[in-house]
Amino acid sequence: MTLLENINLLCTLGLLSTGIVLYAVFLVIYRLFFHPLSDVPGPWYAAISTFYEFWWDCLESGRYWTKIREMHQKYGPIIRINPREVHINDVAFTNNLWSNSKLDKDPLFYRGFGINKAAFTSVSADVHSMRRRPMAYFFSKANVAKLEPRILKWVQHLCDRIEQLKAEHRPIDVSNAYRCFATDVVTDYAFPNTREFLLDPDFRAGFNNMIRDTSAFINWNRHFPFVYPLVRLVPRDWIAYFNKYGGLTAVVDNQLEVKAQARAVLNSEKSKDIPVILNEIFESDALPPSEKTFDRIFSEAYVVIQAGTETTGSTLAVLTYYLISNPSTYEELKVELNKAAKAAGSAPGSLLTCQMVEPLPFLQATIKEALRIGTSVFGRLPRRNPIAAITYTAPSGKTYVLPPGTSVSMSLTDLHWNKDIFPNPLEFNPSRWLEATPEKLRVMEKAFMPFGRGVRQCIGLELAKQELLLVAANLFWKFDFELWNTTIEDVTPYHDFFASWPANNKGVWVKAKN
Ligand code: HEM
């Protein structure tokens, strides 16, 4: 290379780096002083780039929620948490945000899941509505009620497994047992073939633990949307070779199994005596052929199994932990259950049904308290209006006009752990639901939305409620439990990987007593 060429190269590099620095300076100044969100309160370092968010989301493993809470304490109910997103902590605004059927989901947030053809991750409100419609009937209260005997079959399996482990004096990993139960129920309902995880001797420990260990990928994929596609390119044999304990291999095998189920749907394979949700979507007249592809069925299958497993499983684990560590609450529930069983003439070996336990106030309050304190969908739920502004008026009277395209988020935890509405929010106290005055109860109910709200709220909520009711009623009626090697750290939400994860990843363990 000649001297002249060297000088030319240096000049080009110099110009390029000056250009990049100038652009960065321009961007920082623009975002701080001229951006339409520049009057929204918040720290400057969150407003100038997504680096601060990335740091706490990824490098600190799902801890941005703690920073967001600190920002609210300092700056008030509306804050700017990255250059294009504001977060609001104000119960009065929930309906404006989540019940507004015109709003889209925020694509840059929901891309974290790496699945874009499911109803859950559909950005556009219209596409979501088209995809949700064919599933709605199957998850309706009336249809879920019809399928109670199928759910009871899995409750019976769960009880049998616990009985067997009790006889062997072995501790039970109920976190994994509940996940297996929830997987079996949801696949029984939605897939051509049921998984039957409950029959596995160690409650699929490798698989379930690895799901927990890899859940941080959601945050990484949100910031770098090539993470999941890259992981999926790794051949299964390589994973099996390096992953000696098999958990990661089990996760890959699970994906392959979900793909096989999607293929079975495409081939119209049917092996059950009830309509299976995925087959019904595929055969629905309400959907055009472009909605009946392999990718589409796979996405829906993947989301249904993910959404229906971890949430229900972790809520039951939270319920179990808090009940056992609060003996007087446990006793009160047992008395209520025994009374209901006696009134219905239930023999000890039989199962309590929904009709027997649905009206029980203390049982219902206990489940509500577990849903509130555990808030299994922990992450912020951002929405945006692509064509019109969203307006927010703070309690101070100041109005913010958030321009079209702004991502506006709120978090269920802010509502469920609001100490003005739920005093001592981290105390497990089912009686708060029974002792509140009607006026106070109205305020509590308004802030209580573990399944979300509006058109995007959980489609599986009736199924989830029935699962929670039947498992809690039957297990705590039939067995006496004590905690084994488990502390409050095993259930307290710590990481935000959209779902809440405790700091300690080993789950809730119990011993069933004689
Ligand atoms: C305790 C149990 C559960 C809780 C707390 C829960 C909570 C939630 C929440 C908060 C959302 C809204 C998420 C968002 O706005 O982005 C949601 C959506 C969803 N949930 Fe659940 N869920 C539970 C159980 C289930 C079950 C058993 C299923 C069954 C298959 C299920 C399937 C879904 C689906 C498909 C969506 C997306 C709905 C849509 O976008 O139209 N969930 N869930």
Boltz pocket constraint, residues with backbone or C-beta under 6 A from the ligand:
constraints:
  - pocket:
      binder: B
      contacts: [[A, 119], [A, 120], [A, 121], [A, 128], [A, 132], [A, 186], [A, 303], [A, 304], [A, 305], [A, 307], [A, 308], [A, 309], [A, 311], [A, 312], [A, 315], [A, 376], [A, 377], [A, 381], [A, 449], [A, 450], [A, 451], [A, 452], [A, 455], [A, 456], [A, 457], [A, 458], [A, 459], [A, 460], [A, 461], [A, 463], [A, 464]]
      max_distance: 6.0
